[in-house]
Amino acid sequence: MQPKEQAVPSSTYTAVLTILASTVAVIISLLVALAAGLLARADNASWATAVNRGGVAFAATLTLLVLLVSTVAGLLT
């Protein structure tokens, strides 16, 4: 009699997917922040204003993407 093979629990896959999606969310947020800062600078804004706009864009994008990731992760569990 052979022992039964144990499958990897779906919660492990969900955790890996959540970590991967969170990493992608941070990278996308950084790219949005960079674009916002560069566009502000191209609009003749000061360095402080450009960094501020980039920071606000980063925070807003990251908030929306983390909400999306957590919703999808909740649906998968």
C-alpha positions as CSV (number, residue, x, y, z in Angstrom):
1,M,0.0,0.0,0.0
2,Q,1.5,3.3,-1.1
3,P,1.1,6.4,1.1
4,K,-1.2,9.1,-0.2
5,E,0.4,12.1,-1.8
6,Q,-0.4,15.3,0.0
7,A,-1.2,18.3,-2.1
8,V,0.1,21.7,-1.2
9,P,-2.6,23.6,0.6
10,S,-4.3,26.4,-1.4
11,S,-3.5,28.9,1.4
12,T,0.2,28.5,0.5
13,Y,-0.5,29.4,-3.1
14,T,-2.7,32.3,-1.9
15,A,0.2,33.6,0.3
16,V,2.7,33.4,-2.6
17,L,0.2,35.1,-4.9
18,T,-0.5,37.9,-2.4
19,I,3.3,38.5,-1.9
20,L,3.9,38.6,-5.6
21,A,0.9,40.9,-6.3
22,S,2.0,43.2,-3.4
23,T,5.5,43.5,-4.9
24,V,4.1,44.3,-8.3
25,A,1.8,46.9,-6.7
26,V,4.8,48.6,-5.1
27,I,6.7,48.6,-8.4
28,I,3.7,50.1,-10.2
29,S,3.3,52.7,-7.5
30,L,7.0,53.7,-7.8
31,L,6.6,54.1,-11.6
32,V,3.5,56.3,-11.1
33,A,5.3,58.4,-8.6
34,L,8.3,58.8,-10.9
35,A,6.1,59.8,-13.8
36,A,4.1,62.3,-11.6
37,G,7.3,63.9,-10.3
38,L,8.8,64.2,-13.8
39,L,5.6,65.7,-15.2
40,A,5.5,68.2,-12.3
41,R,9.1,69.1,-12.9
42,A,8.4,69.5,-16.7
43,D,5.6,71.9,-15.7
44,N,8.3,74.1,-14.0
45,A,7.4,73.1,-10.5
46,S,10.1,73.3,-7.8
47,W,11.9,70.2,-6.7
48,A,10.0,70.2,-3.4
49,T,6.6,70.4,-5.2
50,A,7.6,67.6,-7.7
51,V,8.7,65.3,-4.9
52,N,5.4,66.1,-3.0
53,R,3.3,65.3,-6.1
54,G,5.3,62.1,-6.6
55,G,4.7,61.1,-3.0
56,V,1.0,61.8,-3.2
57,A,0.7,59.8,-6.4
58,F,2.7,56.9,-4.8
59,A,0.5,56.8,-1.7
60,A,-2.8,57.0,-3.7
61,T,-1.7,54.3,-6.2
62,L,-0.4,52.0,-3.5
63,T,-3.6,52.4,-1.5
64,L,-5.8,51.4,-4.5
65,L,-3.6,48.5,-5.5
66,V,-3.3,47.1,-2.0
67,L,-7.1,47.3,-1.7
68,L,-7.4,45.4,-5.0
69,V,-4.8,42.8,-3.9
70,S,-6.5,42.2,-0.5
71,T,-9.9,41.9,-2.1
72,V,-8.6,39.3,-4.6
73,A,-6.8,37.4,-1.8
74,G,-10.0,37.4,0.2
75,L,-11.9,35.9,-2.7
76,L,-9.3,33.1,-3.1
77,T,-9.4,31.9,0.4
